[in-house]
């Protein structure tokens, strides 16, 4: 990490085509140091994972060339897991001033099919880890006497066939709004709803259907979302808090 450079902690960085990778690239462009994590076993098991297009090792080496990037494979299921993201920053001259929570577990399972274990795991990985990471980040900002920015990710309902994922994202939205109230004025807290984002999971038919229905005539791109995140983490974005920002090309409000 660069000495004296403010650090952004970013979760959900597991695939080159993912939103997390684009966020890291945007923050590095804006001269942040970045401490990132992903959970490799989950990412490589995704049906749309492509070893060539999504190779995280090559991506990490490219980002590490900046001298301001560190990545680790980290399972956020255990309550204590998040501590590993901040350990390397403790005592270093590189305070964490931004937290971007882009990780998500998403397994299919409708209302009548989802199991209790599936539901609990979604809540642990998506919602509980969000709460615990926000707590750790806020305490460190308070100890360092610095302002901070937190960005979470939510999804616009309804989400048919993904009831556990939907419930966990709903929990994150309310966590975000409540945290914004509790952490003001020093820390801003906002959520982004990216809508259907072209990160490699769309087949040609799905891509065409989404493009036809979207006001922009295309799905959201990871870069679209990353630029909004970078703005919210910057001083220019510090007047915005307690918001759910639909960076979805009008998908949630204007689609045909």
Beta strands, then each sheet from edge to edge (+ up, - down):
strand 1: 7-11
strand 2: 33-38
strand 3: 69-73
strand 4: 96-101
strand 5: 148-154
strand 6: 187-193
strand 7: 244-246
sheet 1: 3+ 2+ 1+ 4+ 5+ 6+ 7+
end
